[in-house]
Amino acid sequence: MKKEDLDRNISVKASKQISEIKKGNKVKIDGKDYEVDAHYVLIDHAGTKEMAIELFDKEDKDYQLRYFSDQVEKTLELYELQEIIYVKKQFSKIEW
């Protein structure tokens, strides 16, 4: 893990548990609005699940918000789909 990943300080404002987020819900990241397309288990590890929330914005760009179910706030990561791969993006504030 990179040092900047350890030093990151993300502000989370949650109106419900992240596990309750579903298709059609809204998520705001650094002031930009996204809509949830899907929420599913990406990888089921023995003691935790790696989760993915598929998002899209008004320009119809695709994103993934990934996290581990047992350490949500410490593991939240945002990825943007660029051509055929997801590229990690930095962010500081998220709310749903």
C-alpha positions in Angstrom: 0.0 0.0 0.0 1.3 3.4 -0.9 2.0 6.1 1.8 -0.6 8.5 0.2 -3.3 5.7 0.6 -2.4 5.5 4.3 -2.5 9.3 4.8 -5.7 10.0 3.0 -8.5 11.6 5.0 -11.9 11.0 3.5 -15.0 12.7 4.9 -18.0 10.4 4.8 -21.6 11.7 5.3 -24.0 8.7 5.2 -27.8 8.9 5.4 -27.9 5.1 5.6 -25.6 2.0 5.8 -23.5 1.6 2.7 -24.9 -2.0 2.4 -28.4 -0.4 1.8 -27.3 1.6 -1.3 -29.1 0.3 -4.4 -29.8 1.0 -8.0 -31.2 4.5 -8.5 -29.7 6.0 -5.3 -27.6 9.2 -5.6 -24.0 9.5 -4.4 -22.1 12.8 -4.3 -18.3 12.7 -4.5 -16.3 15.9 -4.1 -19.5 17.9 -5.0 -20.2 15.9 -8.2 -23.5 13.9 -8.5 -23.5 10.2 -9.5 -26.3 7.7 -9.8 -26.0 4.1 -8.6 -26.4 1.4 -11.4 -25.6 -1.7 -9.3 -24.2 -2.8 -5.9 -22.6 -6.3 -5.7 -19.9 -8.5 -4.2 -16.8 -8.2 -6.4 -14.8 -10.9 -4.5 -15.9 -13.0 -1.5 -12.8 -13.4 0.7 -13.1 -15.7 3.7 -13.6 -13.1 6.4 -14.8 -10.1 4.3 -16.3 -9.2 1.0 -14.8 -6.8 -1.5 -17.8 -4.8 -2.7 -18.4 -2.7 -5.8 -20.9 0.0 -6.4 -21.3 0.8 -10.2 -21.9 4.6 -10.7 -22.5 6.9 -13.7 -22.6 10.6 -14.0 -24.7 13.0 -16.2 -22.2 12.6 -19.1 -22.8 8.8 -18.8 -19.2 8.1 -17.8 -18.8 4.9 -15.7 -17.2 4.6 -12.2 -16.8 2.1 -9.5 -16.7 2.7 -5.8 -15.0 -0.2 -4.1 -14.7 -1.1 -0.5 -14.2 -4.0 1.9 -17.4 -4.8 3.9 -15.6 -5.0 7.3 -13.6 -1.7 6.9 -15.8 0.6 4.8 -14.4 4.1 5.6 -10.7 3.0 5.5 -11.0 1.1 2.2 -13.3 3.3 0.0 -11.7 3.8 -3.4 -13.1 5.4 -6.6 -12.2 4.2 -10.1 -13.1 5.7 -13.4 -13.6 3.5 -16.5 -11.2 4.8 -19.2 -11.6 2.8 -22.4 -11.3 -0.8 -21.1 -9.7 -0.4 -17.6 -10.7 1.3 -14.3 -8.2 4.0 -13.2 -8.1 4.9 -9.5 -9.1 8.5 -8.7 -8.4 10.5 -5.6 -11.3 12.0 -3.6 -11.8 13.7 -0.2 -15.5 13.8 0.4 -18.4 11.4 -0.2 -22.1 11.4 0.8 -25.1 9.2 0.2 
